[in-house]
Structure formats: C-alpha cells, structure tokens
C-alpha cells in the first residue's frame, strides 16, 4: 500500500511540473502573439496616415509617401480644434501619436520653434507603446523645395 501511495505522489508531482511547464510555454506564445498584434495595429495606423489625402502632396496627382507642409499645418488645427474632426480622426487613429520629423535639410532653430511636428496626438496614459518609423518626403510648396523626413507613429494599448 505504501508503494502505491508513493507512486501516485510521484505521478502527481510529475503531472504538476508538466502543467507548470506547459503554462509557461503558453504564456510566452501569447505574449509573442500580443506583440505581433500591436505591431500590426501600428503598421495599419501608419499606412492610414500615409494615405490621408488631407496631407498628401499633389501637383497633378497625389505623390506617394509625400506630405505637404501647408496641409500639415491646416490638418493639425482641424483635427484638434473641431469636435467633428476630433471624432472623425479618433475613429481612424484611436489612441496614438503621429508626428513628422524633418531630417534633411536640417531645420534652423527658428523653424523648429514655429513648426510643431505632431499632427495627431491622443496618447493613452499608462499604456504600452508600439512605434513605427517610415521615411517620407516633405514638400514646401511656398519655396518649391522638398526635404526628407520620418513619419513617427506611436500606438498605445
């Protein structure tokens, strides 16, 4: 009888170790899948921002991955200032921050003070952040010059 009890105890100990090991493996797989979903959501938000006709350069037709400086300034005011714009863009971007940082040609200190690169901002306090950086062209229609920039999209969970 004592041998049977010892075998059953060893069996349950091994079974418990098996369950703990399986649970840890599943936890790792779930966290990997959650990370992939956050990356996918961030990429979708970035593609949506790239495709906005409100920001795209256009001479005779839209130019891919190009933002117009004047349209950016107008978009920032509209998205923040009006309730309709605020609701409309919230449905597209949810809790995220979208900004454009000009890399080339470098901006002077005066231009950096005047031009705020954040075009949409609705961060979620205390949430995890997933960031994506995409290269874009920044067109200045007044000076008829183009520059290089980075579209930074931060999506919060």
Secondary structure per residue as TSV (DSSP state, phi and psi in degrees):
chain	resnum	aa	ss	phi	psi
A	1	X	-	360.0	-40.6
A	2	X	H	-64.3	-37.9
A	3	X	H	-65.3	-39.2
A	4	X	H	-64.3	-44.2
A	5	X	H	-62.9	-42.2
A	6	X	H	-63.2	-41.2
A	7	X	H	-64.7	-41.5
A	8	X	H	-65.7	-41.4
A	9	X	H	-63.6	-44.2
A	10	X	H	-63.0	-40.7
A	11	X	H	-60.6	-46.7
A	12	X	H	-68.7	-33.9
A	13	X	H	-64.4	-45.4
A	14	X	H	-64.3	-38.8
A	15	X	H	-64.2	-40.7
A	16	X	H	-64.1	-45.2
A	17	X	H	-59.9	-39.1
A	18	X	H	-62.4	-44.6
A	19	X	H	-65.2	-41.1
A	20	X	H	-63.3	-44.8
A	21	X	H	-62.3	-44.1
A	22	X	H	-62.7	-42.6
A	23	X	H	-63.3	-41.3
A	24	X	H	-64.9	-39.8
A	25	X	H	-64.5	-41.8
A	26	X	H	-66.9	-37.6
A	27	X	H	-61.3	-42.5
A	28	X	H	-64.9	-41.2
A	29	X	H	-66.2	-38.7
A	30	X	H	-67.9	-41.0
A	31	X	H	-66.2	-36.1
A	32	X	H	-64.7	-41.5
A	33	X	H	-67.5	-38.4
A	34	X	H	-64.3	-39.9
A	35	X	H	-63.2	-42.9
A	36	X	H	-63.3	-39.2
A	37	X	H	-65.7	-38.9
A	38	X	H	-63.8	-41.8
A	39	X	H	-64.3	-41.0
A	40	X	H	-63.9	-42.2
A	41	X	H	-64.2	-40.8
A	42	X	H	-65.5	-40.8
A	43	X	H	-66.6	-38.9
A	44	X	H	-63.7	-42.1
A	45	X	H	-64.2	-41.0
A	46	X	H	-64.9	-41.9
A	47	X	H	-65.7	-36.1
A	48	X	H	-63.5	-43.6
A	49	X	H	-64.4	-38.8
A	50	X	H	-65.6	-30.2
A	51	X	T	-91.1	0.2
A	52	X	-	-66.0	119.3
A	53	X	T	-67.9	-19.6
A	54	X	T	-65.9	-20.0
A	55	X	T	-115.0	-18.6
A	56	X	E	-69.5	148.3
A	57	X	E	-72.3	147.8
A	58	X	E	-156.5	131.4
A	59	X	S	-112.2	-68.4
A	60	X	S	-108.6	-26.8
A	61	X	S	-149.8	166.1
A	62	X	E	-65.8	141.2
A	63	X	E	-103.5	133.5
A	64	X	E	-71.6	138.5
A	65	X	E	54.7	43.3
A	66	X	E	-132.9	134.1
A	67	X	E	-117.8	143.1
A	68	X	E	-95.8	127.6
A	69	X	H	-60.2	-40.8
A	70	X	H	-67.8	-38.2
A	71	X	H	-68.4	-34.4
A	72	X	H	-62.2	-45.6
A	73	X	H	-62.6	-42.5
A	74	X	H	-68.1	-37.7
A	75	X	H	-65.0	-42.8
A	76	X	H	-57.7	-46.1
A	77	X	H	-66.1	-41.1
A	78	X	H	-69.5	-44.8
A	79	X	H	-65.3	-34.5
A	80	X	H	-86.4	-41.4
A	81	X	H	-78.6	-28.8
A	82	X	-	-108.9	145.7
A	83	X	H	-67.2	-38.3
A	84	X	H	-66.2	-46.2
A	85	X	H	-63.0	-39.0
A	86	X	H	-62.6	-45.9
A	87	X	H	-67.8	-43.7
A	88	X	H	-61.1	-48.2
A	89	X	H	-76.0	-24.4
A	90	X	H	-65.2	-37.6
A	91	X	H	-62.5	-30.5
A	92	X	H	-83.4	-45.7
A	93	X	H	-105.4	-15.3
A	94	X	-	50.7	-137.5
A	95	X	S	-85.7	96.8
A	96	X	E	-155.1	166.5
A	97	X	E	-129.0	127.5
A	98	X	E	-121.6	125.7
A	99	X	E	-140.1	159.4
A	100	X	E	-124.3	121.7
A	101	X	E	-108.9	119.8
A	102	X	E	-78.2	127.6
A	103	X	E	-102.3	-43.1
A	104	X	E	-138.0	136.8
A	105	X	S	-68.4	149.9
A	106	X	-	-62.3	140.5
A	107	X	-	-81.4	148.2
A	108	X	-	-74.9	166.1
A	109	X	H	-61.8	-35.4
A	110	X	H	-65.2	-42.7
A	111	X	H	-66.4	-38.0
A	112	X	H	-63.2	-36.3
A	113	X	H	-71.7	-34.3
A	114	X	H	-80.3	-45.1
A	115	X	-	-98.1	110.4
A	116	X	-	-88.1	124.9
A	117	X	-	-76.3	-8.6
A	118	X	E	-79.2	121.2
A	119	X	E	-102.8	-22.1
A	120	X	E	-149.4	132.6
A	121	X	E	-145.0	114.3
A	122	X	-	-143.3	68.6
A	123	X	-	-71.8	152.1
A	124	X	-	-102.6	114.9
A	125	X	T	-63.0	132.9
A	126	X	T	78.9	2.1
A	127	X	-	-89.2	163.5
A	128	X	-	-78.1	149.8
A	129	X	E	-119.4	134.4
A	130	X	E	-118.6	125.7
A	131	X	E	-112.8	147.4
A	132	X	E	-137.0	137.6
A	133	X	E	-118.7	130.1
A	134	X	E	-129.9	138.2
A	135	X	E	-75.4	139.4
A	136	X	E	-140.0	162.0
A	137	X	E	-99.8	137.7
A	138	X	E	-115.3	116.6
A	139	X	E	-100.6	131.5
A	140	X	E	-106.5	100.6
A	141	X	T	-69.9	-22.3
A	142	X	T	-70.6	-48.1
A	143	X	T	-88.8	-8.1
A	144	X	T	54.2	49.0
A	145	X	E	-127.0	157.7
A	146	X	E	-123.9	148.1
A	147	X	E	-133.6	176.8
A	148	X	E	-111.9	138.8
A	149	X	E	-145.7	175.7
A	150	X	E	-121.9	125.9
A	151	X	E	-87.0	117.8
A	152	X	E	-107.7	119.8
A	153	X	E	-118.3	119.3
A	154	X	E	-111.9	119.3
A	155	X	E	-109.5	132.3
A	156	X	E	-105.1	145.1
A	157	X	-	-109.2	360.0
